[in-house]
Amino acid sequence: MNIPFFRFDQMHGPIREDLLQAATRVIDSGYFILGPEVHAFEEAFASYCGVKHAVGVGNGLEALHLALRTLGVGPGDDVIVPSNTYIATVLAVSYTGATPVLVEPYNHTGNINPEAIRAAITPATKAIIPVHLYGQSCQMIDIMALAERHGIYVIEDNAQSQGATCQGRRTGSWGHLNATSFYPGKNIGALGDGGAITTHDPILEADVRKWRNYGSEVKYYNEVQGYNSRLDELQAALLLVKLARLDSWNEDRKRLASRYNKCLSGVGDIQVFQLAEGCTSVYHLYPIRTNRRDELQSKLSKSGIGSLIHYPVPPHLQNAYDKKGWKKGQFPIAEKHAQTLLSLPLFPGLSDDEQDFIIETIHSFFT
Ligand SMILES: Cc1ncc(COP(=O)(O)O)c(C=O)c1O
């Protein structure tokens, strides 16, 4: 068998005609930037997340960056981010001139630990960016309570978790401004780059709209030194088609994850991530942890099974941050995850036969 880490076929195959029609509609309209498709997608995505407003932007990194700029985060401010996140979360803070303050995740969930956030808050803390990593919601009730007590902004990084919930409420609906990514491999991905910011607050929404479009509300009049970071009409039209399928794709991911949970628990030294109480996951990724990670990855590869490491180097050990003064050993949970974690294939359309083969291969490796 040849099982890639990820495949689009079964997602895009059944909606191919709808995607083509959407693309044709945009081509024929002659309207390519900030037109009716972006408007329609923003409304649909806001409603999906359970917020009043969504603003389409260029990508997920820009969504984080624009959210921080809109909230006035800049030099002299600290922003708390998880030590095991994808580099984008940390880069967005650095772009503003603020200081990223890394906080460790729980070992068993992989998500930022609210107790550790509390310990890291100082008078300089301006914002917290909880990242719903691998698809699981962070403990938003605890995080929002901390933020309120200390007068701090919350920006959810919802790039990996579209559709996940905490206490029944969707991610992307908790923070003051929330960022998401429509990178193609995300649970809902564009056919190119894309992102969005979601919020309940109409004043922040209006500000984000300016920041994404040259700082301008009225054409050729610029209120702030903004950016050019807009979701385009073509991607918005394609995303509208895909949004209608998101829940069923997420259900497929959950079903596959629960089969992995059942069949891999207790095998060798494998540990799988647990759900925190009240939190759900949409399993953007399915990482397992084992001290024999590299051997296992090579065995899978020899058996024709793709796998990836999310992420091999945590942000504090990246060359990009070698001047920052972060040390090896400073964030041991993030480092241990980077050394032991392996993401298995999990995508809508992975067949039971394929998944059984992956599970059998892992069993035979450990026995
Ligand atoms: C957690 C997280 N945040 C932010 C991003 C950035 O998104 P994008 O690639 O669209 O810039 C990604 C994905 O790439 C991500 O996984």
The ligand as an SDF file (V2000), in Angstrom:
LIG
                    3D

 16 16  0  0  0  0  0  0  0  0999 V2000
   -0.9260   27.3240   14.5870 C   0  0  0  0  0  0  0  0  0  0  0  0
   -0.7120   28.0870   13.3170 C   0  0  0  0  0  0  0  0  0  0  0  0
   -0.7470   29.4260   13.3410 N   0  0  0  0  0  0  0  0  0  0  0  0
   -0.5870   30.1580   12.2290 C   0  0  0  0  0  0  0  0  0  0  0  0
   -0.3780   29.5690   11.0150 C   0  0  0  0  0  0  0  0  0  0  0  0
   -0.1120   30.4240    9.8330 C   0  0  0  0  0  0  0  0  0  0  0  0
   -0.9900   30.2480    8.7830 O   0  0  0  0  0  0  0  0  0  0  0  0
   -0.5740   30.5590    7.2780 P   0  0  0  0  0  0  0  0  0  0  0  0
    0.2830   29.4550    6.8020 O   0  0  0  0  0  0  0  0  0  0  0  0
   -1.8630   30.6750    6.5530 O   0  0  0  0  0  0  0  0  0  0  0  0
    0.1640   31.8690    7.2910 O   0  0  0  0  0  0  0  0  0  0  0  0
   -0.3750   28.1650   10.9360 C   0  0  0  0  0  0  0  0  0  0  0  0
   -0.2380   27.4100    9.6760 C   0  0  0  0  0  0  0  0  0  0  0  0
    0.4560   27.4680    8.8160 O   0  0  0  0  0  0  0  0  0  0  0  0
   -0.5270   27.4100   12.1110 C   0  0  0  0  0  0  0  0  0  0  0  0
   -0.5080   26.0660   12.0940 O   0  0  0  0  0  0  0  0  0  0  0  0
  1  2  1  0
  2  3  1  0
  2 15  2  0
  3  4  2  0
  4  5  1  0
  5  6  1  0
  5 12  2  0
  6  7  1  0
  7  8  1  0
  8  9  2  0
  8 10  1  0
  8 11  1  0
 12 13  1  0
 12 15  1  0
 13 14  2  0
 15 16  1  0
M  END
$$$$
